Amino acid sequence: MECIEQNRFRALANSSEFSRAVYSEIEEVGWEHLVRLSEDLKFLSFRVLDKKGRVHHMEIQLDKSYPKSPPSISVDVPCVFNLKWSKNSRLKDLLLQFREHLEKLQEIWSILDEIDKSLWVVNLNQLSHANTCRQINLGNDCFIMLRIHPNDPKSLPECRFMGSGQALNSSRKTWQRNSKRWNKDKPFLENVANLLDAELPRPPDYQNGDQHVECGICYAQYLPMMSWDLRVEVELIINVITPVAVGLFILSVLQTGCAPLQQHGGHMMFCLAIVHTVQTQLL
């Protein structure tokens, strides 16, 4: 929290016994971990990092009888822990219990991270820490939805197939036939592949970090908007002042907003500098 904010809340802390208690407990936890604090000091949000560097937020709601009554909490985790609270408990004890709970969830999050990295997961960017389900594209309009058990992540997950056609029915029957082959001692992805009797599809190029042919950087969101007439003028100037190869590269950037191939990267920044200079001169 900024110094001004701390000074404002310090002034509020002198207004009542409740305010003084909350302010004191925030200092124990550390202002650097505080994300939000309401005007009446009854709502707080703290940021916590687990041992893998994942960011978690704990939202805390206090009532007038705090600390005699336990706070209400909201956290983005698959299962909520049982809060242990007494009249002598403080916010630092709450954060400590939350950190201990995060440690217990490291195994399931490691499995989910491996799935997200290695398989073709649908709507990957919309998933939260609390979500233990993964919809995986198997190809041929066939999808499998896996729900991993938070308390026993290495066990056989709940499974549901979605899609249409013969490939879907075949995959479902294969999974059911091989379900007894699930082995907790084997890696999760190996188990899934064994039950499906198939190699699982890798993520498409735009999700995969080790692709060889890719759109280098999408520059459309960074380049200023240009009218059609201005775009034509820029293309003409570029073709005059640059070699043909470089000119074609820049035209591709102007027309599509993307650099076509990674191997052109040696001239990428130079070409973009020319584009920016020409645009500036024409504006």
N, C-alpha and C positions, 0 to 999 in steps of 0.2 A: 504494500500500500504506500501511496505517496505520503510525504511528510505532512502536507496540508491536511490530508484525510486523517492521519493519525492525531493531529492536533485538534481537529474537529471532534473526533470520537473521544479524545481525552477530556474535552470540555463536557461532553455528554456524560462521561463516566462519573462526574461529580454530582450529577443530578439525583441519583438514587442509589440505594444499596445494590439493587439488581444491576444497574449500569456499571458500578464500580467492580462488581464481581466478574461480569462478562469481559470488561476491558482487561482486568488482571489476567484472566485465563487466556485471552488472545495473545497477550505478551508472552505467556508461558509456551504456547504453541509456536509463536513466531509470526510477526506481521507479514513476512515474505511468503507465507503459505496461505494467507487470506486472499480470497478472490472477490467475495462480495460480503457486504454487511449492510443491513437495513438501517433506516433512521432510528427505529426504536430498539435496535440491537437484538431483536428476537429472531432474526434470520441471518445465518452465516453460511458461507461456502468456503471450504478449504481445498487446496490442490495437494494431491499426494502422488508421489512417484513410487512404483514398485521396483523390484530389483532388476527388472528388464528395461526400465526406463519408460514404461507405459504411464500415461497421465490419467489420473482418476480424480473425480471431484466428489466430495461429501457435502451434501446440503443438510443443514441442521436448523430445526425449528424449536425455539424455546418458548415456554409459557411463563406466566407471572409467578408461578410457584417454583421455578427453577432456582436452585439445583435439587430441591426436595423431590420433584418429579422428573423422570428421565426425559431427555429431548426426543423429538421425532426426527428420524434421519431418512435421507433418500440418497441411494448410491447406485451407480451404473455397474452392477455385478449380476451374475447369473442367479445367485441365491444370497439372501440377506442373512447376516450373522445375528445371533441372539445377543442383544446388548445386555451387558452386566453393569448395573448402576446402583449406587447407594447415595445417601445424602452427602457423603464426603467426596463423591466422584467429581471430576472436572473435565473440561474439554480435551485436555491432553490425554486423559484416559480413554476417551472416545476415539481419538485419532489413533492411539496405540492399538486398540482392538480392531480398528479398520485395517491397519497395516498387517496385523496378524492374519486377518481374514484374507487379505490379498495374497499372502504367501501360500495359503491353501489352494488358491485358484491358479497358481502358476502352471500347473501341469495341463489343465484344460486349455488355457490360453496359448501355451506352447504348441499344442496339437492344432488348435484353430489357426495359429499363425502359419504353421507348416502347410495346412490345407490351402489357405489363402495365397501362399507363395507358389505352391506347386500345381494346383488344379484350377480349372476354369470355373471360378465361382461367380454366380450371377449376382448383380447389384452389390459388388464388393464394397464400394464406397459408402453404402448406406448402412453398414453393419456397426453395431455398438459392442462394447465390452460385455453387455448383458446377454447378447444374442449367442446362443449355442447351436443354432441351426445354420446349415450351409446348403444352398441349392447349387448343385454342380451340373454343368453341361457335359453330357456324355457324347454328344454328337448325334446326328440323325434325328433331331427333334426329340431327343430323349434326355430327361433330367432326373436326378436323384436328390431327394431332400434328406439330409442326415441330421438327426438331433442327438448331440453328444451329452451324456449324463454328467453334470457338474461334479457330483460326488464320486463318480467312478468313470472317469473319461476314457480309460483304456478298454472298457467293456463294449460289447456289441451295441452300436448306436441304433436308435429307432430309425426306420427307413421307410420312405414313401417315394414311389416312382410317379413321374408326371410326363405327359407327352402323348404321342399317338403312334400307331403303326406297329409292325411286327417286331422292330428292334426293342420297343418298350416291353412287350410281353416276354420276349426272350431274356432280357436283362432281369426282369422281375423273377422269373422262374429260376434263373441261374443263382440269383442272390438267395432265394429261399432254399434251394437245394444245397448250397454250400455254407449256409449260416452256421453250421456246427464246426466249421473249420476256423472260426474266429479264435485267435490266440492272443491273450493279453501280453504275452512276452514279446510279440512281434511289433514292429512299428505300425502305427495306425494306418498310414497310407498303403502299406504292404498288405495289411489285412483286407482293406477295401478292394484292392486290385485282385486279391485271391478269391474273394467272394464273387466278384463279377467275372472272373476268368478273362480279364481284358486289361490292356494297358490304358490307364486313365489319361484323357487328353490334357495337355499342358495349356496354360493360359494363352490367349491370343497375343499377338505382338504388342498391342497397345497396353496390355497389362503386365507383360513379361519384361523383367529388367535386363535380360541378357540377349535381347534380339540383335540380329546382325544387320537387317535392313529395316529401317524405321524412319518415321517422321522425326527429324532431329529435335526441333522446337517449334511449337505452333506460335507464329509471330503475329497472327491476325489480331489477337487481343491487345497487343502492344503497339502496333503501327497505327498512326492516325487515320481516320476515315478519309477517303479520297473520292471526289466526284469522278464520273467517267471521263470527262475531258481532261482532268488533271492526271488521271491514270495513263491516258494515251500519251500525254506530253512526257511523263516520266519514262515510259517505255521507250519512246523515241530517243530521248537524251541518253538513256543507259546504253542503247545499242550503238550510239555514236562514240561515247567516251570509254567504252569497255570492250575487251575482246569478246568474240562471239560466245565462247563458252561461259564466261562470267555473266554476259548479258542474258543468256538463256536461263542461267540459274536464278538471277534476280527476277526475271519475268515470272518464273515459276513461283517465287515467293510472293510477288505482287498479285498473281492470279489466284493462287490457292491458299495463301497465308502460311504455307509450310515449306520447309527445306526438304527436297525430295529424298535424298539418301544420306546416310551417315558418312559415307566415304567422301562426300563433298565438303566435309567440315573444315578442311584446311583453309578454304576461302570464305567460310560462312560469315565470320564477323566483319571481314573486309568488305564483303558485298553488302551486308546490311548497313555498314557505315556509309557507303555510297548512296544507298537508297534513302537513308535518313538525311544526308546532305542535300540531295537533289530535291526531296520533298520540302525541306526548310527553305531552300532558295525559291521554290515556286509558290510558297504560301504568302 
